[in-house]
Amino acid sequence: MGGCQGKGVDFPTCFFFDLSAAHFRRPMGILRIGTAGYKYDDWVGKVYPPTLAARDYLSFYATKFDCVEINASFYTLLSPYTYRQMARKTPTDFEFVVKAHKGLTHEIQDARETARAFKDSVQPLTDAGKLGCCLLQFPQRCHRSPENLEYLERLVDWLAPLPLVVEFRHRSWVNDEVFDTLRQWKVGFVSVDEPKLPGLMPPVIVPTPISYVRFHGRNADKWYQHDHPYERYDYLYSEEELMEWLPKIRQLVSESEKCYVIFNNHYEGKSAINAEMLKELCYRLWSPEE
């Protein structure tokens, strides 16, 4: 069967793997694999060469991955200039996921004004064609209720036309009516891999126009009891654990316009290691003819 050439492998035309940027294309969607954040001191010597200047981290990162999730935006409204510089340092087809400010999901007293400011801040990424989507991550205390669903509907309206995905942290949101509502709003559902602890989300997948998977690690012992926040994410997935997700990811890609897989187990570069591992697994094992 004729098709694309990749490192001496002849791929069918329905399947494309770009080793430089590592995104996969199928007739129904694109898979992008990256990490949550890229600027960590403990990545030096593990992900980044020791002599690499901090200002060059993003450019270096973009030679390995084709997307990144920006988390600093949760704590502060980054300036349009900051996003403009990010866009300038990355290739044309690179995409950013921007985590919504906490004033939209956790401290919502002035959410409407925060939504307006957040939209203005990310405009340079939209202008550059590099805004993949914005991530709304709600806290575990946010349970499914008519009031919370109504707030989410208002928030989607305030942030329009930004592409959105939502991550719930309480399992009460695992509900078919919720999934149907998100599809109606054209809002993506974020699937998660995290410890199997009471109340936390199970690893359900929900194909939506934009599908999303976040790997938080399975460090159950340190999830709630830790001395430092990073301990929660100090976890390296094994190849076997990643392989559990291959059929699920393939389904999401085949039933979505695009799918992001983001690793949040960032301590000492473990997220980058696992992102590379998943790229390699998809390259070796994801058969397009199955």
C-alpha positions as CSV (number, residue, x, y, z in Angstrom):
1,M,0.0,0.0,0.0
2,G,1.4,3.4,-0.9
3,G,1.7,6.2,1.6
4,C,4.0,8.5,3.6
5,Q,7.6,7.7,4.2
6,G,8.9,7.8,7.8
7,K,12.4,6.7,8.9
8,G,12.4,3.9,6.2
9,V,8.8,2.8,7.1
10,D,6.1,2.9,4.5
11,F,2.9,4.1,6.2
12,P,-0.5,3.8,4.6
13,T,-2.0,7.1,3.4
14,C,-4.5,7.1,6.3
15,F,-1.8,7.4,8.9
16,F,0.9,10.0,9.3
17,F,3.6,10.3,11.9
18,D,5.9,13.3,11.8
19,L,9.0,12.4,13.8
20,S,10.1,16.0,14.2
21,A,6.9,17.3,15.7
22,A,5.3,13.9,16.6
23,H,1.7,14.4,15.8
24,F,-0.4,11.7,14.2
25,R,-3.0,12.2,11.5
26,R,-6.0,10.1,10.8
27,P,-9.0,10.9,8.5
28,M,-11.0,12.1,11.5
29,G,-8.4,13.8,13.7
30,I,-5.0,14.8,14.8
31,L,-3.1,13.6,17.9
32,R,-0.7,15.9,19.7
33,I,1.4,14.8,22.6
34,G,3.1,17.2,25.0
35,T,3.6,18.2,28.6
36,A,2.0,20.5,31.2
37,G,4.5,23.3,31.4
38,Y,8.0,23.5,30.0
39,K,9.9,25.8,32.3
40,Y,11.1,23.9,35.4
41,D,14.5,24.3,37.1
42,D,14.6,20.5,37.8
43,W,14.5,19.8,34.0
44,V,18.0,21.2,33.5
45,G,20.4,18.4,32.8
46,K,17.5,16.0,32.3
47,V,15.4,17.6,29.5
48,Y,17.5,20.7,28.8
49,P,21.2,20.9,28.3
50,P,22.9,22.5,31.3
51,T,24.3,25.3,29.2
52,L,20.9,26.2,27.6
53,A,19.6,29.7,28.5
54,A,16.2,29.8,30.1
55,R,15.0,32.1,27.3
56,D,15.6,29.2,24.9
57,Y,13.7,26.5,26.7
58,L,10.6,26.9,24.7
59,S,12.4,26.8,21.3
60,F,14.3,23.7,22.4
61,Y,11.1,22.1,23.7
62,A,9.4,22.8,20.4
63,T,12.0,20.6,18.6
64,K,10.7,17.6,20.6
65,F,6.9,18.2,20.9
66,D,4.3,20.0,18.9
67,C,2.1,21.4,21.8
68,V,2.4,22.5,25.3
69,E,0.0,23.3,28.1
70,I,0.6,26.7,29.8
71,N,-0.1,26.4,33.5
72,A,1.3,29.8,34.7
73,S,-1.9,31.4,33.3
74,F,-3.9,29.8,36.1
75,Y,-2.1,31.9,38.7
76,T,-1.8,35.2,36.8
77,L,-3.2,36.8,33.7
78,L,-0.2,36.7,31.4
79,S,0.3,39.7,29.2
80,P,-0.4,39.6,25.4
81,Y,3.3,40.4,25.0
82,T,4.2,37.1,26.8
83,Y,2.0,35.1,24.5
84,R,3.3,37.0,21.4
85,Q,6.8,36.0,22.4
86,M,5.8,32.4,22.9
87,A,4.3,32.3,19.4
88,R,7.4,33.8,18.0
89,K,9.7,31.1,19.5
90,T,7.7,28.2,18.1
91,P,7.2,26.6,14.6
92,T,4.2,27.5,12.5
93,D,2.3,24.3,13.3
94,F,3.0,24.4,17.1
95,E,-0.1,24.8,19.4
96,F,-0.6,26.1,22.9
97,V,-3.2,25.0,25.4
98,V,-3.8,27.7,27.9
99,K,-5.1,26.8,31.4
100,A,-7.8,29.2,32.4
101,H,-7.2,31.7,35.2
102,K,-8.3,30.6,38.7
103,G,-10.7,33.5,38.7
104,L,-12.8,31.5,36.2
105,T,-12.9,28.2,38.0
106,H,-11.9,28.5,41.7
107,E,-12.4,32.1,42.8
108,I,-15.3,33.1,40.6
109,Q,-16.6,36.3,42.3
110,D,-15.6,38.5,39.4
111,A,-15.6,35.8,36.7
112,R,-17.2,37.8,34.0
113,E,-14.6,40.5,34.1
114,T,-11.8,37.9,34.4
115,A,-13.2,36.2,31.3
116,R,-13.0,39.4,29.3
117,A,-9.4,40.0,30.5
118,F,-8.4,36.4,29.8
119,K,-9.7,36.5,26.3
120,D,-7.8,39.7,25.6
121,S,-4.6,38.2,27.0
122,V,-4.6,35.1,24.7
123,Q,-5.5,37.0,21.6
124,P,-2.0,36.9,20.2
125,L,-2.1,33.1,20.1
126,T,-5.4,33.3,18.3
127,D,-4.0,35.8,15.8
128,A,-1.0,33.5,15.2
129,G,-3.2,30.4,14.7
130,K,-1.5,28.7,17.6
131,L,-4.2,28.6,20.2
132,G,-5.3,24.9,20.4
133,C,-7.8,25.3,23.2
134,C,-8.2,26.7,26.7
135,L,-8.5,24.3,29.7
136,L,-11.1,24.9,32.4
137,Q,-10.0,22.9,35.4
138,F,-12.5,22.9,38.2
139,P,-11.5,21.9,41.8
140,Q,-12.6,18.6,43.5
141,R,-15.0,20.5,45.7
142,C,-17.0,21.4,42.6
143,H,-19.7,18.7,42.4
144,R,-22.3,18.3,39.7
145,S,-25.3,20.4,40.5
146,P,-27.8,22.5,38.5
147,E,-26.2,25.6,39.8
148,N,-22.7,24.6,38.8
149,L,-23.8,23.4,35.4
150,E,-25.6,26.8,34.9
151,Y,-22.4,28.6,35.8
152,L,-20.4,26.5,33.3
153,E,-22.9,27.5,30.6
154,R,-22.5,31.1,31.4
155,L,-18.7,30.7,31.4
156,V,-18.7,29.1,28.0
157,D,-20.8,32.0,26.7
158,W,-18.5,34.6,28.2
159,L,-15.4,32.9,26.7
160,A,-16.8,32.4,23.2
161,P,-15.5,31.9,20.6
162,L,-12.4,30.4,22.3
163,P,-12.1,26.6,21.9
164,L,-12.6,25.1,25.3
165,V,-12.1,21.8,27.2
166,V,-13.1,21.1,30.8
167,E,-11.5,19.0,33.4
168,F,-13.7,18.0,36.3
169,R,-12.0,16.6,39.5
170,H,-15.1,15.1,41.1
171,R,-16.6,11.8,39.8
172,S,-20.2,13.2,40.1
173,W,-19.6,14.7,36.7
174,V,-19.3,11.3,35.1
175,N,-22.8,11.4,33.7
176,D,-24.2,10.9,30.2
177,E,-26.3,14.0,30.4
178,V,-23.2,16.1,31.2
179,F,-21.4,14.5,28.2
180,D,-24.2,15.2,25.9
181,T,-24.4,18.8,27.1
182,L,-20.7,19.4,26.5
183,R,-21.0,18.0,23.0
184,Q,-24.0,20.4,22.4
185,W,-21.9,23.3,23.6
186,K,-18.9,22.0,21.5
187,V,-16.8,21.9,24.7
188,G,-14.2,19.1,25.0
189,F,-14.1,16.7,27.9
190,V,-10.8,16.0,29.6
191,S,-10.1,12.4,30.5
192,V,-7.6,11.8,33.3
193,D,-5.2,9.2,34.6
194,E,-4.7,9.7,38.3
195,P,-4.7,7.6,41.5
196,K,-7.8,5.4,42.1
197,L,-8.9,7.3,45.2
198,P,-12.4,7.9,46.5
199,G,-14.1,10.9,44.8
200,L,-11.5,11.3,42.1
201,M,-12.4,10.9,38.4
202,P,-12.2,7.4,36.9
203,P,-10.3,7.1,33.5
204,V,-13.4,7.4,31.4
205,I,-13.1,8.7,27.8
206,V,-15.7,10.9,26.1
207,P,-15.1,11.7,22.4
208,T,-15.9,15.3,21.7
209,P,-14.8,17.7,18.9
210,I,-11.7,18.4,20.9
211,S,-10.7,15.4,23.0
212,Y,-8.1,15.7,25.8
213,V,-6.2,13.3,28.1
214,R,-4.2,14.5,31.1
215,F,-1.8,12.1,32.8
216,H,-1.3,13.3,36.4
217,G,0.6,10.2,37.7
218,R,-0.6,7.5,40.1
219,N,1.2,8.6,43.2
220,A,-1.6,7.7,45.6
221,D,0.5,7.9,48.8
222,K,1.5,11.5,48.1
223,W,-1.7,12.8,46.5
224,Y,-3.1,14.3,49.6
225,Q,-0.3,13.8,52.1
226,H,2.9,15.6,51.0
227,D,5.4,18.1,52.2
228,H,5.8,19.8,48.8
229,P,3.3,20.1,46.0
230,Y,5.6,18.5,43.4
231,E,5.5,15.2,45.3
232,R,2.0,14.6,44.0
233,Y,3.4,14.5,40.5
234,D,6.6,12.6,41.2
235,Y,5.6,9.5,39.1
236,L,7.1,7.8,36.1
237,Y,4.6,5.7,34.0
238,S,5.8,2.3,32.8
239,E,5.5,1.2,29.2
240,E,2.8,-1.2,30.3
241,E,0.8,1.5,32.0
242,L,1.0,3.7,28.9
243,M,-0.1,0.8,26.7
244,E,-3.3,0.6,28.6
245,W,-4.3,3.9,27.1
246,L,-3.4,3.2,23.4
247,P,-6.9,1.8,22.5
248,K,-8.6,4.7,24.3
249,I,-6.4,7.3,22.6
250,R,-7.0,5.7,19.2
251,Q,-10.7,5.9,19.8
252,L,-10.6,9.5,20.8
253,V,-8.5,10.4,17.7
254,S,-10.8,8.5,15.3
255,E,-13.9,10.2,16.8
256,S,-12.6,13.7,17.3
257,E,-11.3,16.5,15.2
258,K,-8.1,16.5,17.3
259,C,-6.9,15.0,20.5
260,Y,-4.3,16.3,23.0
261,V,-2.4,14.0,25.3
262,I,-0.7,16.0,28.1
263,F,1.6,14.7,30.8
264,N,1.4,16.6,34.1
265,N,3.9,14.4,36.1
266,H,6.5,17.1,35.6
267,Y,8.9,16.5,38.5
268,E,12.5,16.1,37.3
269,G,11.3,15.8,33.7
270,K,9.2,12.7,34.1
271,S,6.4,14.2,32.0
272,A,8.8,14.7,29.1
273,I,10.1,11.2,29.4
274,N,6.7,9.7,29.3
275,A,5.6,11.9,26.4
276,E,8.5,10.6,24.4
277,M,7.7,7.1,25.5
278,L,4.1,7.4,24.3
279,K,5.2,8.9,21.0
280,E,7.5,5.9,20.5
281,L,4.7,3.4,21.5
282,C,2.3,5.0,19.0
283,Y,5.0,4.8,16.3
284,R,5.7,1.1,17.0
285,L,2.4,-0.3,18.0
286,W,-0.5,1.8,16.7
287,S,-1.4,-0.2,13.6
288,P,-3.5,1.9,11.2
289,E,-5.1,-1.2,9.7
290,E,-6.7,-2.5,12.8
